[in-house]
Amino acid sequence: MTTIAEAPEATALHAVPDTSAVDRPRAVRAVAELLQAFGRDVSSPHLSATPRRVVDAFEELLTPVDFDLTTFPNDEGYDELVLVKDIPFHSLCEHHLLPFRGVAHIAYLPGERILGLSKLARVLEYFARDLQVQERLTIQVADWLQENLSPRGVGVVLEAEHMCMSLRGVQVAGTTTVTSALHGTIRDDARARSEFFALAGLRA
């Protein structure tokens, strides 16, 4: 389980489904049956290993990587925005099991503690390794940072292209879905909100 270093007051990480007990033989059989249902010969040299490979891929995509959330005392009293932008991410749409991928912009206004910058990307990756919708993913990252870091504000924006729109249905490749979640001063103060969106390269 992910642990939180130097922040004993922090609450536990919101759990994603436990993938440690994946029934691999059952999953492999299910993929083989799906292929057979579409008229494919899973005994052919080209497809015989495909069910196992598919299970390997899904297991990797749905298994979050544990990490330590390292925080440090804000000894200098830094009170301006901390923003990491253009963090690449990918996840799986829970409606079609197709990927969506893009970039995230994550910011916070420090309180008593500051955060190791790489951990903003780690939190995003942790929640992205699940069957997701972009709206939920955005909120999970923002809520967790607000609850565990206790900053004066949090801002999260995700920009992503969804393969369920690009490859099927309306087939509009290149479209981007933008979602945001704001907490504290970044939500309530117009100047802080505008600064966050401007530094992230977005319109408020």
Secondary structure by P-SEA (a helix, b strand, c coil): cbbbccccccccccccccccccaaaaaaaaaaaaaaaaccccccccccaaaaaaaaaaaaaabbbbbbbbbbbccccccccccccccccccccccccbbbbbbbbbbbbccccccccaaaaaaaaaaacccccaaaaaaaaaaaaaaaccccbbbbbbbbbbccccccccccccbbbbbbcccccccccaaaaaaaaaaacccc
